Amino acid sequence: MQASELKSLADVPGTSREYETIYILRPNTGNEEVGTVNERVRGIIEGMGGKILKVDNWGKRRLAYEVNKERKGIYLYWQYLASRGVVEELERNMRMLDSVIRYMTVKLDADIDPEARPSDVDDETYERAATTAADEEDLYLSRAEESDEYDDEYGGYGERDEDGEFADSDLGEVARDLGAEGASAAEGVAAAEAAVDSSAGAESSAGAESDGSPDSSASEQGQPAGESDGEAAPGDDSPSTDED
């Protein structure tokens, strides 16, 4: 019998200790590799007579400080019943896995009757634990990049379809951008179209002023000085058209 399989004499015979172990994987660890690490942990615990109570993938989170040149990590949480030797073997394996950058085990309780602690862990539980949820920060940056791709001529409200209407996915953003909290979709679209039409009108007006065509004020400035409707210019000997 190996030393890691020996139970402590302080434990009541037929009982187990309750532990929780958290280990952190590198942020670029794929779901398949996460599942491989989980299966290894499961094999150690169950192979040495332990009982798994809970397994959970907490997803990718930012670390409090840089660990092995990583600022984020994938957190895995395990709660189980086992002897002291199981923890030693588990942590020995953790040190050999390159994808594991940190791990920690805490004893929660002792002298636990395994039969009194039912477990709801099944194959579906392990499948969920092998799937890492998308990082919220990565999603935010992805949405920011998508918003930068909006067509500028629509003021950032998204593109229109063949009928000149905004897509349904743009309605919420339109309402938020215009500060119309609680506004209906129709009101959001109307406000967006008004903003677009106003922008288009301003561009059209600016184009008319810069095309070099004479306007009414320019024609008046081109009129001879002192000349007005029905009046003769100073020094003009032509008779007035007014009759007595």
C-alpha positions as CSV (number, residue, x, y, z in Angstrom):
1,M,0.0,0.0,0.0
2,Q,1.3,3.4,-0.9
3,A,1.8,6.1,1.7
4,S,-0.8,8.3,-0.1
5,E,-3.5,5.6,0.5
6,L,-3.0,5.4,4.2
7,K,-5.6,7.1,6.3
8,S,-4.9,9.3,9.3
9,L,-5.3,7.6,12.7
10,A,-7.2,10.8,13.8
11,D,-10.0,9.9,11.5
12,V,-13.0,7.8,12.7
13,P,-13.0,4.5,10.8
14,G,-15.4,4.4,7.9
15,T,-15.6,8.1,7.5
16,S,-14.0,10.6,5.1
17,R,-12.8,14.2,5.1
18,E,-14.6,16.8,3.1
19,Y,-12.4,18.9,0.8
20,E,-12.7,21.6,-1.8
21,T,-10.1,22.1,-4.5
22,I,-9.8,25.0,-6.9
23,Y,-7.3,24.9,-9.7
24,I,-6.7,27.6,-12.4
25,L,-5.9,26.7,-16.0
26,R,-4.3,28.9,-18.6
27,P,-6.8,31.3,-20.3
28,N,-6.1,29.8,-23.7
29,T,-7.0,26.2,-22.6
30,G,-9.6,24.8,-24.9
31,N,-12.7,22.9,-23.8
32,E,-11.2,19.6,-24.9
33,E,-8.1,20.0,-22.7
34,V,-10.2,21.3,-19.8
35,G,-12.2,18.0,-20.1
36,T,-8.9,16.0,-20.1
37,V,-7.7,17.7,-16.9
38,N,-11.1,17.2,-15.3
39,E,-11.1,13.5,-16.2
40,R,-7.7,13.1,-14.6
41,V,-8.8,14.7,-11.4
42,R,-11.9,12.6,-11.4
43,G,-9.9,9.4,-11.9
44,I,-7.6,10.2,-9.0
45,I,-10.5,10.9,-6.5
46,E,-12.7,8.0,-7.5
47,G,-9.8,5.6,-8.0
48,M,-8.7,6.1,-4.4
49,G,-12.1,5.6,-2.9
50,G,-13.3,9.3,-2.8
51,K,-16.7,10.6,-3.6
52,I,-17.3,13.7,-5.7
53,L,-20.1,16.0,-4.5
54,K,-19.8,19.0,-6.8
55,V,-17.9,20.1,-10.0
56,D,-18.2,23.5,-11.5
57,N,-16.5,25.6,-14.2
58,W,-16.4,29.2,-13.0
59,G,-15.2,30.4,-16.4
60,K,-12.4,32.8,-17.3
61,R,-11.6,35.4,-14.7
62,R,-9.0,38.1,-14.2
63,L,-6.3,37.2,-11.7
64,A,-5.4,39.4,-8.8
65,Y,-1.8,39.5,-10.0
66,E,0.2,38.0,-12.8
67,V,0.8,34.3,-12.5
68,N,3.2,32.5,-14.9
69,K,2.9,35.5,-17.2
70,E,-0.9,35.2,-17.3
71,R,-3.3,37.8,-16.2
72,K,-6.4,35.6,-16.6
73,G,-7.3,32.0,-15.9
74,I,-10.0,29.4,-16.1
75,Y,-11.3,28.5,-12.6
76,L,-12.4,24.9,-11.8
77,Y,-14.1,24.1,-8.5
78,W,-14.4,20.6,-6.9
79,Q,-16.0,19.5,-3.7
80,Y,-15.5,15.9,-2.6
81,L,-15.0,13.4,0.2
82,A,-11.7,11.6,0.5
83,S,-8.8,10.7,2.7
84,R,-5.7,12.8,3.3
85,G,-3.7,10.8,0.9
86,V,-6.0,11.7,-2.0
87,V,-5.2,15.3,-1.7
88,E,-1.5,14.6,-1.8
89,E,-1.8,12.5,-5.0
90,L,-4.1,15.1,-6.6
91,E,-1.7,18.0,-6.0
92,R,1.3,15.9,-7.2
93,N,-0.5,15.5,-10.5
94,M,-1.3,19.2,-10.6
95,R,2.4,20.1,-10.5
96,M,3.0,18.0,-13.6
97,L,0.3,19.6,-15.7
98,D,1.6,22.6,-17.7
99,S,-2.0,23.9,-18.2
100,V,-2.4,24.3,-14.4
101,I,-0.9,27.6,-13.1
102,R,-2.4,27.5,-9.6
103,Y,-4.2,25.2,-7.2
104,M,-5.4,25.2,-3.6
105,T,-7.2,22.6,-1.4
106,V,-9.0,23.4,1.8
107,K,-10.4,20.9,4.3
108,L,-14.0,21.8,5.1
109,D,-14.9,19.0,7.6
110,A,-13.9,15.6,9.0
111,D,-15.5,12.4,10.1
112,I,-18.2,12.5,7.3
113,D,-20.2,9.4,6.6
114,P,-20.1,9.1,2.7
115,E,-23.5,7.5,2.7
116,A,-25.0,10.5,4.4
117,R,-23.8,12.9,1.6
118,P,-25.7,12.2,-1.6
119,S,-24.1,13.4,-4.9
120,D,-26.0,14.8,-8.0
121,V,-22.9,14.7,-10.2
122,D,-23.4,12.8,-13.5
123,D,-22.0,12.7,-17.0
124,E,-23.8,15.9,-17.9
125,T,-22.2,17.7,-15.0
126,Y,-18.7,16.8,-16.3
127,E,-19.7,18.0,-19.8
128,R,-20.7,21.4,-18.4
129,A,-17.6,21.6,-16.3
130,A,-15.5,21.1,-19.5
131,T,-17.2,24.0,-21.2
132,T,-15.8,27.5,-20.4
133,A,-18.2,30.3,-20.7
134,A,-17.2,33.3,-22.9
135,D,-15.3,36.0,-21.0
136,E,-17.4,39.1,-20.3
137,E,-14.4,41.4,-21.1
138,D,-13.7,39.7,-24.4
139,L,-17.4,40.0,-25.3
140,Y,-17.4,43.7,-24.5
141,L,-14.3,44.3,-26.6
142,S,-15.9,42.2,-29.4
143,R,-19.1,44.3,-29.3
144,A,-17.0,47.5,-29.4
145,E,-15.1,46.3,-32.5
146,E,-18.4,45.5,-34.2
147,S,-19.8,48.9,-33.4
148,D,-16.8,50.5,-35.1
149,E,-17.8,48.8,-38.3
150,Y,-21.1,50.7,-38.5
151,D,-21.5,52.8,-41.6
152,D,-20.6,56.4,-40.8
153,E,-23.3,57.8,-43.1
154,Y,-25.9,56.4,-40.8
155,G,-24.5,58.1,-37.7
156,G,-23.5,54.8,-36.1
157,Y,-27.1,53.6,-36.0
158,G,-26.5,50.6,-38.3
159,E,-27.3,50.0,-42.0
160,R,-30.7,50.0,-43.6
161,D,-32.2,47.1,-45.5
162,E,-33.5,47.2,-49.1
163,D,-36.6,49.1,-48.0
164,G,-34.5,51.7,-46.2
165,E,-35.5,50.4,-42.7
166,F,-33.2,49.8,-39.8
167,A,-32.6,46.2,-38.7
168,D,-34.4,45.0,-35.6
169,S,-31.0,44.4,-33.9
170,D,-30.2,48.1,-34.1
171,L,-33.4,49.3,-32.4
172,G,-32.2,48.9,-28.9
173,E,-28.9,50.7,-29.6
174,V,-30.8,53.5,-31.4
175,A,-33.0,54.1,-28.3
176,R,-30.0,54.0,-26.0
177,D,-27.9,56.4,-28.1
178,L,-30.7,58.9,-28.3
179,G,-31.4,58.7,-24.6
180,A,-34.9,57.5,-25.2
181,E,-35.1,55.2,-22.3
182,G,-38.4,53.3,-22.3
183,A,-39.2,54.4,-25.8
184,S,-40.9,52.0,-28.2
185,A,-39.2,50.5,-31.1
186,A,-41.2,52.7,-33.5
187,E,-40.1,55.8,-31.6
188,G,-36.5,54.7,-31.7
189,V,-36.6,54.2,-35.4
190,A,-38.3,57.5,-36.0
191,A,-35.7,59.3,-33.9
192,A,-32.9,57.6,-35.8
193,E,-34.4,58.4,-39.2
194,A,-34.8,62.0,-38.1
195,A,-31.2,62.1,-37.1
196,V,-30.1,60.6,-40.4
197,D,-32.4,62.9,-42.5
198,S,-31.1,65.9,-40.5
199,S,-27.5,64.9,-41.2
200,A,-28.3,64.4,-44.9
201,G,-29.9,67.8,-45.1
202,A,-26.9,69.5,-43.5
203,E,-24.6,67.8,-46.0
204,S,-26.8,68.9,-49.0
205,S,-26.9,72.5,-47.8
206,A,-23.1,72.6,-47.3
207,G,-22.7,71.2,-50.8
208,A,-24.9,73.9,-52.3
209,E,-22.9,76.7,-50.7
210,S,-19.6,75.3,-51.9
211,D,-20.5,74.6,-55.6
212,G,-19.7,78.2,-56.8
213,S,-23.2,79.0,-58.2
214,P,-24.3,82.6,-57.7
215,D,-27.2,83.2,-55.3
216,S,-29.7,86.0,-55.0
217,S,-27.5,88.1,-52.8
218,A,-24.6,87.8,-55.2
219,S,-26.8,89.1,-58.1
220,E,-27.8,92.1,-56.0
221,Q,-24.1,92.8,-55.3
222,G,-23.5,92.7,-59.1
223,Q,-26.1,95.4,-59.7
224,P,-24.6,98.9,-60.5
225,A,-24.3,101.1,-57.5
226,G,-27.2,103.4,-56.7
227,E,-29.5,101.6,-59.2
228,S,-32.9,100.6,-57.9
229,D,-36.3,99.8,-59.3
230,G,-38.1,102.9,-60.8
231,E,-35.3,105.3,-60.0
232,A,-32.5,106.9,-62.2
233,A,-29.0,106.7,-61.2
234,P,-27.3,110.0,-60.2
235,G,-26.2,112.0,-63.3
236,D,-28.7,110.2,-65.5
237,D,-30.5,112.7,-67.8
238,S,-33.2,110.4,-68.8
239,P,-36.7,111.6,-67.7
240,S,-38.5,109.9,-64.9
241,T,-41.3,107.7,-65.8
242,D,-43.5,109.2,-63.1
243,E,-46.3,111.5,-64.5
244,D,-47.9,114.4,-62.8
